[in-house]
């Protein structure tokens, strides 16, 4: 999730581009860059690191140009460095492009372009775009962009600056946000509204497949077949701070709503076109070593550890290998039974958590093969692991992890299928069936968010409680762990998660009248057992909020309130079941007036032991 901007007008472009990027830095801060046309050449100014690094490098220099594009990067393909920073140029420096999204077929396009004589400078997927422009340009940028986007698979919001057409900016979007800002004698482009607010509140929100052609006087929007679109002006009422949150009150709520996107991005390029198998090019474990693996150890901290708990169940079921899930701060001092036949999976959103890093080093010291699942390109765990599976959730600003967690769950399914494929533990049709259900998850999460959940009443009734319990069996227990952590860390309610069958061995003593109990009921095979545990707490007059899969409506007879999630493959329910729990924690925290995005005593990345 990068931030892109464009400007065409009468004023000096560079300061306006830099200001816009400043407003979009929450979208990515691995590098920043601008391109302008000056002295009949495209001038590129770019630098790895935060925008401040670029400003320092420019040292007050501002190119004299009234047209330009800019970018702030969240790395996905290619490490954060100066060469991989955007904007990217073609061979002759006639086309500059900034891009937000993922070009899934970039490797194929790159090979073809190289065979046509093009020379690449960076490791990025984006660089294929200016070379394609160079390859197809016949004198009209709009026609050329139309040809280029026919070649490209994946998601993109892109803006192109062409030396031959200095009075036009052409932009296109597919599956990545892009907004046009309408001015007097000037026009703007941006990934998001915060970059525009200082200049205009009159905007066009571009739809998928649309192309915008900007001149200083006019903005023309064309649909995918080149027909002019009569765009409705969207007048922005938001304040700047609100705009950064996309109109949401908190980054956490915004990030909860970004989960369908995060799942789609993390799936992209990792499923065979025919849906028959997963493709993890980034995992390069020799076949022979894959066969010798006799143990998997998943290690992480906090929410990432909870994703590991689901991973334990999933990998054991799919690949038939014994899996241990271990808290990193425990594993590193436990002299774990790990050796060269062990596969260790470390999970970390930030990639910088000290305990997880130390556990990674301990695993390597013992000769294990280490896969890192992380959300930050080139982070420490990424650099030190043997293989890296990136979750493409984009920057996660709120301390409470939501979209990163859901993409970590997805990574566990991808790794489970990968191991099953390579060890022949699943039939092809079983793999294809799970992949079919996986691909439907982004829309199912979106439907949970769109339909909203009737938790407001439960929140009103219980937001002043001091204790709460989460119960579940099997995968539901692992999700209950995450639900209780979310509630604890942002609402400060003392919440505990229990394997539902464990309650009667002690904790049931804590269940008294009206204590809120959240019960996860998504596992068909464990339905009767879980319902009997709900009856146990109801017998002590607890108030039960159940999260159940559609089809298990019977649970409404024993629970006070039921939040239904769409049906899916039994093993995949955690990705759906956690969403109502994230929303419950969020609304509980809001109703208690807590600082949702920056809870007390916590930090987004814990880099100390
Ligand atoms: C989760 O909401 C918390 N922010 C925390 O538990 C977090 O998951 C933990 O600190 C691990 O962080 P990491 O994924 O960046 O390693």
Boltz pocket constraint, residues with backbone or C-beta under 6 A from the ligand:
constraints:
  - pocket:
      binder: B
      contacts: [[A, 301], [A, 302], [A, 303], [A, 304], [A, 347], [A, 348], [A, 349], [A, 350], [A, 351], [A, 352], [A, 353], [A, 356], [A, 398], [A, 399], [A, 400], [A, 401], [A, 402], [A, 489], [A, 603], [A, 604], [A, 605], [A, 606]]
      max_distance: 6.0
